[in-house]
Amino acid sequence: MLKSNSMRQETLDIVIKLQALFEDRWAFLSTAESCTGGLISHYITSVAGSSAYFSGGIVSYSEDMKKKVLGMSPDTIAKHGVVSKETAREMAERALEISGSDYSVSSTGNLGPDVLEEKEKGLVYIAASGNGKTISRELHLVGNRKANKEDAVFEALRLLIEFVEEEGS
């Protein structure tokens, strides 16, 4: 059993699978995180050997950081908000451009406890990008803030693996 402050076993398993997948493809990964606050990057780097495939990550929690650091279009945020599939997709695409990695994954959303941008608690968008393609997924998480954050990380990593495996076939 894992301690409460450590990674869930299912998340550890998916990180190990991700590492093997990226090492097999000699590919590099970057992240652009908002609502997960760097937890995706933290979990990736919790497994020894991550430097073989992980380029790095950007935590752009505020709207201002999304614009200044990621170079996101103010129009995307103005039209769709920071909690949107459009923002998640652009975050992933900008992470690729900035890092020069082969793939990226992003997260943005409202983990709770309150409504944000008139969007309910638990609404999260994740995206994966690489090889000129970007996919996104909408999540409706139902736990508390901590559980929602953990679930968003797990789902983002799962989406990334699906994306990379599909690209490789």
C-alpha positions as CSV (number, residue, x, y, z in Angstrom):
1,M,0.0,0.0,0.0
2,L,1.3,3.5,-0.9
3,K,1.5,6.2,1.7
4,S,-1.1,8.9,1.4
5,N,1.6,11.4,0.2
6,S,3.0,9.2,-2.5
7,M,1.9,8.4,-6.0
8,R,-1.1,6.0,-6.5
9,Q,0.0,2.6,-7.8
10,E,-2.1,3.0,-11.0
11,T,-0.3,6.3,-11.7
12,L,3.1,4.8,-11.0
13,D,2.3,2.0,-13.4
14,I,1.3,4.4,-16.1
15,V,4.4,6.5,-15.6
16,I,6.6,3.4,-16.0
17,K,4.7,2.5,-19.1
18,L,5.2,6.0,-20.5
19,Q,8.9,5.9,-19.8
20,A,9.3,2.6,-21.7
21,L,7.2,3.9,-24.6
22,F,9.3,7.1,-24.9
23,E,12.6,5.3,-24.5
24,D,11.6,2.8,-27.2
25,R,10.9,5.6,-29.6
26,W,13.9,7.8,-28.6
27,A,11.3,10.6,-28.1
28,F,11.2,13.5,-25.8
29,L,8.3,14.9,-23.8
30,S,7.4,18.3,-22.4
31,T,4.5,19.5,-20.3
32,A,2.4,22.6,-19.9
33,E,0.4,22.5,-16.7
34,S,-2.2,24.7,-15.2
35,C,-4.6,23.0,-12.8
36,T,-2.2,20.1,-12.1
37,G,0.4,22.6,-10.8
38,G,3.4,20.6,-11.9
39,L,2.2,17.3,-10.6
40,I,2.5,15.6,-14.0
41,S,6.1,16.7,-14.2
42,H,6.7,15.7,-10.6
43,Y,5.3,12.2,-11.2
44,I,7.3,11.7,-14.4
45,T,10.5,12.7,-12.6
46,S,9.8,10.5,-9.6
47,V,10.8,7.5,-11.6
48,A,14.6,7.1,-12.1
49,G,15.7,7.5,-15.7
50,S,13.2,10.2,-16.7
51,S,16.0,12.5,-17.9
52,A,16.3,10.1,-20.9
53,Y,13.0,11.4,-22.3
54,F,11.6,14.3,-20.2
55,S,12.7,17.7,-21.6
56,G,10.9,19.7,-18.9
57,G,7.7,21.4,-18.1
58,I,6.0,24.8,-17.7
59,V,3.6,25.5,-14.9
60,S,1.4,28.4,-16.1
61,Y,-1.2,28.6,-13.4
62,S,-2.4,32.2,-14.1
63,E,-3.8,33.7,-17.2
64,D,-0.9,36.1,-17.3
65,M,1.7,33.3,-17.2
66,K,-0.1,31.5,-20.0
67,K,0.3,34.6,-22.1
68,K,3.8,35.7,-21.0
69,V,5.6,32.4,-20.6
70,L,3.8,30.1,-23.0
71,G,3.1,32.8,-25.5
72,M,-0.6,31.9,-25.7
73,S,-2.9,34.0,-27.8
74,P,-4.9,36.5,-25.8
75,D,-7.7,35.8,-28.3
76,T,-7.9,32.2,-27.3
77,I,-8.3,33.0,-23.7
78,A,-10.7,35.9,-24.3
79,K,-13.0,33.8,-26.6
80,H,-12.9,30.4,-24.7
81,G,-11.5,31.1,-21.3
82,V,-8.6,29.4,-19.5
83,V,-10.8,26.4,-18.8
84,S,-11.4,25.2,-22.3
85,K,-10.3,22.6,-24.9
86,E,-8.9,25.4,-27.0
87,T,-6.6,26.6,-24.2
88,A,-5.5,23.0,-23.4
89,R,-4.7,22.4,-27.1
90,E,-2.8,25.7,-27.5
91,M,-0.9,25.0,-24.2
92,A,0.3,21.6,-25.6
93,E,1.3,23.1,-28.9
94,R,3.2,26.0,-27.3
95,A,5.1,23.6,-25.0
96,L,6.2,21.7,-28.1
97,E,7.4,24.9,-29.8
98,I,9.2,26.2,-26.7
99,S,10.9,22.9,-25.8
100,G,11.6,21.3,-29.1
101,S,10.4,18.0,-27.8
102,D,8.6,15.4,-29.8
103,Y,5.4,15.3,-27.8
104,S,3.7,17.3,-25.1
105,V,0.8,17.0,-22.7
106,S,-1.2,19.8,-21.1
107,S,-3.8,20.3,-18.4
108,T,-6.2,23.2,-17.6
109,G,-9.4,23.2,-15.6
110,N,-11.3,23.9,-12.4
111,L,-10.4,21.4,-9.6
112,G,-12.8,23.1,-7.2
113,P,-14.1,23.9,-4.8
114,D,-15.8,26.9,-6.5
115,V,-17.2,27.7,-9.9
116,L,-14.5,29.3,-12.2
117,E,-15.4,31.2,-15.4
118,E,-19.0,29.9,-14.9
119,K,-17.6,26.4,-15.3
120,E,-18.3,23.8,-12.8
121,K,-16.0,22.2,-10.3
122,G,-14.3,19.1,-11.8
123,L,-14.3,20.4,-15.4
124,V,-10.8,19.7,-16.8
125,Y,-9.3,19.7,-20.3
126,I,-6.2,17.8,-21.2
127,A,-4.4,17.7,-24.5
128,A,-1.5,15.9,-26.2
129,S,0.4,17.1,-29.2
130,G,3.1,15.8,-31.5
131,N,3.9,15.2,-35.2
132,G,1.7,18.1,-36.3
133,K,-1.4,16.8,-34.5
134,T,-3.2,17.7,-31.3
135,I,-5.9,15.9,-29.5
136,S,-7.9,16.9,-26.4
137,R,-10.3,15.4,-23.9
138,E,-12.9,16.9,-21.6
139,L,-13.0,15.4,-18.1
140,H,-15.8,15.8,-15.5
141,L,-14.2,14.8,-12.2
142,V,-16.3,14.3,-9.1
143,G,-13.9,14.1,-6.2
144,N,-12.4,16.8,-3.9
145,R,-9.7,19.1,-5.1
146,K,-6.9,16.7,-4.3
147,A,-8.6,13.7,-5.8
148,N,-9.5,15.7,-8.9
149,K,-5.8,16.8,-9.3
150,E,-4.7,13.1,-9.1
151,D,-7.3,12.0,-11.5
152,A,-6.5,14.8,-14.0
153,V,-2.8,13.7,-13.9
154,F,-3.7,10.0,-14.5
155,E,-6.0,10.9,-17.4
156,A,-3.5,13.2,-19.0
157,L,-0.8,10.5,-18.9
158,R,-3.3,7.9,-20.2
159,L,-4.3,10.3,-23.1
160,L,-0.6,10.9,-23.9
161,I,0.1,7.1,-24.1
162,E,-2.9,6.5,-26.3
163,F,-1.8,9.4,-28.6
164,V,1.8,8.2,-28.9
165,E,0.9,4.6,-29.4
166,E,-1.6,5.6,-32.2
167,E,1.0,7.8,-33.8
168,G,3.5,5.0,-33.8
169,S,1.2,2.4,-35.5
